[in-house]
Amino acid sequence: MCQSHLNPIKSAVCIGLFLLSFKISALEFRPGVGVGVEYTDNARLTSENQVDDTIIVGYIGARLEELEGPVTGDITASLNHQRYTSDSYEDTRYFNLGATGRWEMIKERFDWYLRNYYFQRPINTTDPNTPDNIQDSNIFTFGANMVFPVSARQTFTLLPEYRNFYYEIAVTDNQQLSLVSSWDYQVSSVTTVGLNARIRSVDYDEPLITDVTFGSVFFAFSGSRARSEFITNLGTTYVNRANDQSTEEFAGNLDWLVNLTSRSRFRAYIATDLTDSSAGALNATVDPGQGDPNFIQITSDVIRNQVMTLGYLRQIGTLGSSLTGEYRNLNYSESPNDRRIWNVSLVLGYPVTALLRSGFYSRYYNVEYIDTDRIDDSYTIGGDLRYQLSRNLHCVLDLKYRNRESNLGLQNNYNEWSLYASLTYGFGQPLRPTRTGGF
């Protein structure tokens, strides 16, 4: 049905045709173009022989939206060219695509959906996030959501799905087929219970990697109150390798959202499961409330993924703030990639005038690599200014300091100051993959 390596342009065209094949009621197209300049005093992120460089970034992008009617979709695409004027790295181009499409074939009963994410992620999550440690990645998803009302209180749902994971460097490209069936019973207007059964097969493109099948059964319990809502699943996951290795262990999750006041809210997410690293990283990519996916090393292992995230958002007058914390424990079945991660981040935003907005951000990571006794402490602190020159033209100024210290020697340490300025017309702004996620 789909090629093993999906070309991002073909993915965009596929979803675009999916939208345009039907009657369009409110299609909106927004193009964008921009340029950025960044100075860094440590382009290679090394502890010795540091090299400063000035990086020029060129950007073109666009967004296509259709939010009304039975067919909806959202496509964002960008192409960024980075030129290192002091030749610390070769010039690079980065393509990014985020696309979703949905066709409600039968209202509230049957819908098809497509999703595609083309982005950059680290090759080796223990190394600095530099151009030689970044690989293009693509995740394509196609599925259907089928709802069968059994009675006024009972609903049965089927969710068949196909996923394709592509990595430019890693040899863990794979295709996944899954089927989720669920039965839900509405106990009251605010409480629902149910049972979920899931089966998912992971077929690796590399013939030397053993395929794996996951099966899960969960008891589901969800509810809503005046200011809060929650969803919890408790059950077990069974894993079977094609080489007859198998295991069965507890799995579950809790997602709790509380509106503390009209201007503040709190979210807690707790989960533990046996899964593959591709699916584990995808869940965090789609939902940032599940933690940072850039510290999940992509391998062919089965992993025990334990995560707890806490998030607090508050708006006091014109001051917006968010405080988030994450704890993640990753255990790999074969490779020596076990790790524990602590992460805390704070973001503040304040509009100085109607056209000028200021921001402050800080982030701290503690990563313990269990198999090598290595511990990294990393933090980022910075501030930015955004000025709206006109309705479609804005500029950004960003000053940032990054530092990492490891207990295994200077070769793993570095610090860096960087200053970045950009000017953008229209949608989006220049993207720098070496600045997003990880260290």
Secondary structure per residue as TSV (DSSP state, phi and psi in degrees):
chain	resnum	aa	ss	phi	psi
A	1	M	-	360.0	-40.2
A	2	C	-	-132.0	152.5
A	3	Q	-	-70.0	155.2
A	4	S	S	-68.3	-33.7
A	5	H	S	-116.1	104.0
A	6	L	-	-83.6	122.2
A	7	N	-	-67.5	131.6
A	8	P	H	-61.5	-34.3
A	9	I	H	-65.7	-42.7
A	10	K	H	-62.7	-36.3
A	11	S	H	-63.7	-43.6
A	12	A	H	-64.0	-43.2
A	13	V	H	-63.2	-41.2
A	14	C	H	-58.5	-47.4
A	15	I	H	-72.7	-35.7
A	16	G	H	-61.5	-44.0
A	17	L	H	-65.9	-33.9
A	18	F	H	-58.7	-38.9
A	19	L	H	-77.4	-45.9
A	20	L	H	-77.5	-10.4
A	21	S	T	-73.2	-9.4
A	22	F	S	-120.1	169.0
A	23	K	-	-64.9	123.7
A	24	I	-	-97.9	129.3
A	25	S	S	-105.7	-33.6
A	26	A	S	-147.0	59.2
A	27	L	E	-77.3	130.3
A	28	E	E	-124.4	130.2
A	29	F	E	-121.6	128.8
A	30	R	E	-131.3	112.2
A	31	P	E	-87.1	165.4
A	32	G	E	-152.6	151.1
A	33	V	E	-148.5	144.7
A	34	G	E	-162.9	172.0
A	35	V	E	-142.1	144.7
A	36	G	E	-137.2	153.3
A	37	V	E	-133.3	128.8
A	38	E	E	-128.0	134.5
A	39	Y	E	-109.9	131.4
A	40	T	E	-130.7	141.0
A	41	D	S	-91.9	3.8
A	42	N	-	-154.5	72.9
A	43	A	T	-62.9	-33.3
A	44	R	T	-91.3	-2.1
A	45	L	-	52.9	58.4
A	46	T	-	-118.8	161.9
A	47	S	S	-84.8	-25.7
A	48	E	S	-129.5	162.0
A	49	N	S	51.8	49.3
A	50	Q	-	-69.0	140.8
A	51	V	-	-120.1	125.3
A	52	D	-	-89.7	153.9
A	53	D	E	-154.9	155.9
A	54	T	E	-114.6	125.0
A	55	I	E	-111.0	125.6
A	56	I	E	-103.5	127.9
A	57	V	E	-117.2	126.3
A	58	G	E	-108.3	141.4
A	59	Y	E	-138.4	135.7
A	60	I	E	-133.4	142.0
A	61	G	E	-158.0	175.3
A	62	A	E	-163.2	159.3
A	63	R	E	-136.0	134.8
A	64	L	E	-124.3	123.1
A	65	E	E	-128.1	141.9
A	66	E	E	-140.1	108.7
A	67	L	-	-113.7	2.9
A	68	E	S	-124.1	154.8
A	69	G	S	89.4	-177.6
A	70	P	S	-70.7	-20.8
A	71	V	E	-112.7	118.6
A	72	T	E	-128.2	157.6
A	73	G	E	-172.4	163.6
A	74	D	E	-149.4	118.0
A	75	I	E	-123.9	124.0
A	76	T	E	-123.0	135.4
A	77	A	E	-141.0	146.5
A	78	S	E	-150.1	149.8
A	79	L	E	-129.0	122.1
A	80	N	E	-119.5	131.2
A	81	H	E	-112.3	125.6
A	82	Q	E	-114.9	126.0
A	83	R	E	-114.7	121.5
A	84	Y	E	-91.8	105.5
A	85	T	T	-68.1	-24.1
A	86	S	T	-101.2	10.1
A	87	D	-	61.8	30.3
A	88	S	S	-67.2	-27.8
A	89	Y	S	-141.8	160.9
A	90	E	-	-69.4	153.4
A	91	D	-	-59.8	142.3
A	92	T	E	-131.6	154.3
A	93	R	E	-124.9	137.3
A	94	Y	E	-126.7	125.6
A	95	F	E	-105.2	137.1
A	96	N	E	-132.5	139.7
A	97	L	E	-142.8	129.5
A	98	G	E	-127.4	119.9
A	99	A	E	-141.8	135.2
A	100	T	E	-135.3	144.7
A	101	G	E	-145.4	143.7
A	102	R	E	-143.7	134.4
A	103	W	E	-122.6	111.9
A	104	E	E	-83.1	90.1
A	105	M	E	-66.9	-44.1
A	106	I	E	-128.4	120.0
A	107	K	T	-54.3	125.0
A	108	E	T	59.2	17.5
A	109	R	T	-129.2	-42.0
A	110	F	E	-149.9	121.2
A	111	D	E	-141.5	148.2
A	112	W	E	-101.1	150.5
A	113	Y	E	-144.6	150.1
A	114	L	E	-128.8	141.3
A	115	R	E	-142.0	141.9
A	116	N	E	-145.3	132.4
A	117	Y	E	-128.5	119.1
A	118	Y	E	-118.2	118.9
A	119	F	E	-156.0	-178.0
A	120	Q	E	-114.1	140.7
A	121	R	E	-141.4	162.2
A	122	P	E	-64.6	147.3
A	123	I	S	-78.6	-53.4
A	124	N	S	-116.9	113.9
A	125	T	T	-73.1	-6.6
A	126	T	T	-88.8	-12.9
A	127	D	S	-99.3	159.7
A	128	P	-	-59.2	154.0
A	129	N	-	-85.5	76.9
A	130	T	-	-111.8	167.1
A	131	P	G	-56.2	-29.5
A	132	D	G	-84.3	3.2
A	133	N	G	-122.9	30.6
A	134	I	E	-126.1	135.9
A	135	Q	E	-128.1	144.9
A	136	D	E	-69.1	141.9
A	137	S	E	-137.4	146.1
A	138	N	E	-138.1	135.2
A	139	I	E	-127.6	117.5
A	140	F	E	-113.1	134.5
A	141	T	E	-132.5	134.6
A	142	F	E	-137.3	130.7
A	143	G	E	-161.3	-179.3
A	144	A	E	-137.0	148.3
A	145	N	E	-120.0	112.0
A	146	M	E	-115.6	121.8
A	147	V	E	-113.4	128.3
A	148	F	E	-122.5	101.8
A	149	P	E	-67.2	123.7
A	150	V	-	-87.9	-40.4
A	151	S	S	-156.5	-172.9
A	152	A	S	-63.0	-26.3
A	153	R	S	-110.1	-13.6
A	154	Q	E	-116.5	142.1
A	155	T	E	-139.8	137.3
A	156	F	E	-114.5	134.4
A	157	T	E	-129.5	139.8
A	158	L	E	-120.8	137.1
A	159	L	E	-135.8	88.0
A	160	P	E	-81.9	144.4
A	161	E	E	-152.4	144.9
A	162	Y	E	-121.0	134.8
A	163	R	E	-130.2	145.8
A	164	N	E	-129.0	122.0
A	165	F	E	-109.3	125.8
A	166	Y	E	-124.0	133.5
A	167	Y	E	-126.9	132.7
A	168	E	S	-63.2	-40.4
A	169	I	S	-107.6	-51.5
A	170	A	S	-61.0	145.3
A	171	V	S	-96.4	37.4
A	172	T	-	-113.7	25.6
A	173	D	-	-55.6	139.0
A	174	N	E	-154.5	160.2
A	175	Q	E	-120.9	139.3
A	176	Q	E	-128.2	133.8
A	177	L	E	-116.2	133.5
A	178	S	E	-141.7	156.7
A	179	L	E	-140.3	125.2
A	180	V	E	-116.9	127.6
A	181	S	E	-120.6	138.8
A	182	S	E	-142.4	144.4
A	183	W	E	-120.7	126.5
A	184	D	E	-121.8	137.2
A	185	Y	E	-125.8	122.2
A	186	Q	E	-84.7	101.6
A	187	V	E	-67.5	-41.5
A	188	S	E	-148.1	-176.8
A	189	S	T	-66.9	-15.9
A	190	V	T	-122.7	2.7
A	191	T	E	-136.9	134.3
A	192	T	E	-134.0	138.9
A	193	V	E	-121.6	162.6
A	194	G	E	-174.8	179.3
A	195	L	E	-129.2	136.9
A	196	N	E	-124.1	135.9
A	197	A	E	-125.4	132.2
A	198	R	E	-133.9	142.2
A	199	I	E	-136.2	136.7
A	200	R	E	-145.7	127.9
A	201	S	E	-108.4	137.6
A	202	V	E	-115.4	115.3
A	203	D	E	-111.4	107.2
A	204	Y	E	-79.6	139.6
A	205	D	S	-68.6	-33.2
A	206	E	S	-73.0	117.4
A	207	P	T	-64.2	-20.9
A	208	L	T	-80.5	-10.4
A	209	I	S	-92.8	130.3
A	210	T	-	-75.5	130.4
A	211	D	-	-70.0	162.6
A	212	V	E	-144.1	149.7
A	213	T	E	-125.7	134.0
A	214	F	E	-113.0	136.0
A	215	G	E	-131.8	135.8
A	216	S	E	-137.2	147.2
A	217	V	E	-131.9	128.0
A	218	F	E	-130.3	145.3
A	219	F	E	-94.1	126.9
A	220	A	E	-109.5	141.6
A	221	F	E	-144.8	122.8
A	222	S	E	-139.0	156.3
A	223	G	E	-165.4	167.6
A	224	S	E	-140.2	145.4
A	225	R	-	-125.8	-173.1
A	226	A	S	-58.1	-38.4
A	227	R	S	-123.9	3.4
A	228	S	E	-144.2	162.2
A	229	E	E	-149.6	151.9
A	230	F	E	-148.1	155.1
A	231	I	E	-138.3	129.3
A	232	T	E	-134.3	144.2
A	233	N	E	-131.8	128.1
A	234	L	E	-130.0	131.4
A	235	G	E	-178.7	-142.6
A	236	T	E	-142.9	151.2
A	237	T	E	-122.5	131.3
A	238	Y	E	-108.6	133.6
A	239	V	E	-123.0	132.6
A	240	N	E	-133.7	121.1
A	241	R	E	-85.8	154.4
A	242	A	T	-64.7	-18.0
A	243	N	T	-90.9	19.4
A	244	D	S	75.5	6.7
A	245	Q	-	-77.5	133.4
A	246	S	E	-146.7	158.0
A	247	T	E	-157.1	159.8
A	248	E	E	-143.2	125.7
A	249	E	E	-145.1	167.4
A	250	F	E	-66.3	146.5
A	251	A	E	-148.4	152.8
A	252	G	E	178.4	168.0
A	253	N	E	-154.9	157.7
A	254	L	E	-137.5	128.1
A	255	D	E	-124.4	115.5
A	256	W	E	-127.7	124.2
A	257	L	E	-121.1	129.0
A	258	V	E	-126.7	125.6
A	259	N	E	-89.3	97.1
A	260	L	E	-65.7	-45.8
A	261	T	E	-141.6	-176.5
A	262	S	T	-68.4	-14.1
A	263	R	T	-120.8	5.8
A	264	S	E	-145.2	148.9
A	265	R	E	-148.4	159.3
A	266	F	E	-132.5	138.8
A	267	R	E	-131.6	135.9
A	268	A	E	-125.2	132.9
A	269	Y	E	-130.4	125.1
A	270	I	E	-131.7	131.7
A	271	A	E	-153.9	151.2
A	272	T	E	-145.8	136.7
A	273	D	E	-163.4	159.2
A	274	L	E	-96.8	126.3
A	275	T	E	-155.6	-177.3
A	276	D	E	-100.1	158.2
A	277	S	H	-67.1	-30.8
A	278	S	H	-63.3	-48.7
A	279	A	H	-67.2	-37.9
A	280	G	H	-62.9	-42.6
A	281	A	H	-69.8	-35.5
A	282	L	H	-62.6	-44.5
A	283	N	H	-58.1	-41.5
A	284	A	H	-73.7	-28.7
A	285	T	H	-67.9	-43.7
A	286	V	H	-72.2	-37.6
A	287	D	-	-122.8	97.0
A	288	P	G	-58.6	-19.6
A	289	G	G	-67.7	-8.5
A	290	Q	G	-97.0	12.0
A	291	G	-	103.5	-179.6
A	292	D	-	-88.2	118.2
A	293	P	G	-75.4	-14.4
A	294	N	G	-73.4	-8.1
A	295	F	G	-100.8	4.9
A	296	I	S	-90.8	110.6
A	297	Q	-	-72.3	125.7
A	298	I	-	-78.3	117.7
A	299	T	-	-139.8	-175.3
A	300	S	S	-96.8	7.6
A	301	D	S	-70.5	158.4
A	302	V	E	-85.3	133.3
A	303	I	E	-120.5	145.0
A	304	R	E	-92.2	110.8
A	305	N	E	-107.0	107.6
A	306	Q	E	-112.1	126.3
A	307	V	E	-143.6	142.8
A	308	M	E	-137.4	123.4
A	309	T	E	-124.4	142.8
A	310	L	E	-127.9	132.3
A	311	G	E	-135.4	136.2
A	312	Y	E	-129.8	123.6
A	313	L	E	-120.2	137.9
A	314	R	E	-146.8	140.2
A	315	Q	E	-119.0	111.5
A	316	I	E	-110.8	102.4
A	317	G	T	62.4	-119.2
A	318	T	T	-97.3	-3.9
A	319	L	E	-87.9	118.5
A	320	G	E	-104.0	140.3
A	321	S	E	-144.7	151.5
A	322	S	E	-143.6	137.4
A	323	L	E	-128.8	121.0
A	324	T	E	-129.2	148.7
A	325	G	E	-137.0	147.7
A	326	E	E	-140.7	137.4
A	327	Y	E	-125.8	128.4
A	328	R	E	-134.7	134.8
A	329	N	E	-121.9	118.2
A	330	L	E	-116.5	125.4
A	331	N	E	-120.9	120.6
A	332	Y	E	-96.7	141.9
A	333	S	S	-70.5	-29.4
A	334	E	S	-130.8	-54.1
A	335	S	S	-77.2	154.1
A	336	P	S	-81.7	66.6
A	337	N	-	-120.3	13.7
A	338	D	-	-59.6	139.5
A	339	R	E	-158.8	154.9
A	340	R	E	-122.0	135.7
A	341	I	E	-128.4	129.7
A	342	W	E	-115.4	134.9
A	343	N	E	-144.0	129.9
A	344	V	E	-133.0	133.2
A	345	S	E	-138.1	146.6
A	346	L	E	-131.0	131.1
A	347	V	E	-130.8	131.2
A	348	L	E	-125.2	141.8
A	349	G	E	-137.5	133.8
A	350	Y	E	-141.2	124.9
A	351	P	E	-79.9	112.1
A	352	V	S	-70.7	-44.0
A	353	T	S	-137.6	-176.0
A	354	A	S	-64.4	-24.9
A	355	L	S	-110.4	-14.7
A	356	L	E	-116.3	128.4
A	357	R	E	-126.1	135.9
A	358	S	E	-112.5	155.6
A	359	G	E	-146.5	155.7
A	360	F	E	-136.8	140.6
A	361	Y	E	-145.5	149.1
A	362	S	E	-148.2	148.5
A	363	R	E	-149.2	138.1
A	364	Y	E	-128.8	135.0
A	365	Y	E	-125.2	138.7
A	366	N	E	-124.7	117.7
A	367	V	E	-120.3	121.4
A	368	E	E	-109.6	116.2
A	369	Y	E	-91.2	105.8
A	370	I	T	-62.7	-42.2
A	371	D	T	-74.8	-19.6
A	372	T	T	-116.7	2.4
A	373	D	T	58.6	26.4
A	374	R	E	-93.4	138.4
A	375	I	E	-130.7	124.0
A	376	D	E	-111.1	132.8
A	377	D	E	-113.7	122.4
A	378	S	E	-132.9	144.5
A	379	Y	E	-149.1	153.6
A	380	T	E	-128.8	139.2
A	381	I	E	-140.6	138.9
A	382	G	E	-168.1	174.6
A	383	G	E	-146.6	155.2
A	384	D	E	-143.0	159.2
A	385	L	E	-128.0	136.3
A	386	R	E	-126.6	124.8
A	387	Y	E	-121.1	129.0
A	388	Q	E	-91.1	100.4
A	389	L	-	-70.9	-36.1
A	390	S	S	-155.0	-173.5
A	391	R	S	-58.6	-37.0
A	392	N	S	-113.1	-1.2
A	393	L	E	-120.2	125.5
A	394	H	E	-141.6	158.0
A	395	C	E	-129.6	154.4
A	396	V	E	-133.0	137.7
A	397	L	E	-125.6	127.2
A	398	D	E	-134.9	128.5
A	399	L	E	-117.5	128.7
A	400	K	E	-140.0	144.4
A	401	Y	E	-125.8	131.8
A	402	R	E	-124.4	145.3
A	403	N	E	-147.7	138.3
A	404	R	E	-136.5	133.0
A	405	E	E	-126.9	133.3
A	406	S	E	-122.6	149.0
A	407	N	T	-81.1	-1.3
A	408	L	T	-104.2	24.3
A	409	G	-	113.1	164.4
A	410	L	G	-65.3	-24.2
A	411	Q	G	-62.9	-17.7
A	412	N	G	-102.0	-1.3
A	413	N	-	-97.7	154.8
A	414	Y	E	-168.0	163.0
A	415	N	E	-144.7	155.4
A	416	E	E	-155.0	135.8
A	417	W	E	-104.8	139.1
A	418	S	E	-142.4	146.2
A	419	L	E	-127.9	129.2
A	420	Y	E	-132.0	137.6
A	421	A	E	-135.9	140.6
A	422	S	E	-142.0	155.6
A	423	L	E	-133.0	125.2
A	424	T	E	-131.8	137.7
A	425	Y	E	-112.7	123.6
A	426	G	E	89.8	-141.3
A	427	F	S	-77.9	143.0
A	428	G	-	73.5	-159.7
A	429	Q	-	-167.0	163.5
A	430	P	-	-56.0	139.5
A	431	L	-	-107.8	140.5
A	432	R	-	-125.4	95.1
A	433	P	G	-58.5	-25.9
A	434	T	G	-72.5	-6.7
A	435	R	G	-108.3	-1.9
A	436	T	S	-107.6	115.8
A	437	G	S	71.8	144.4
A	438	G	-	68.1	-171.2
A	439	F	-	-134.4	360.0
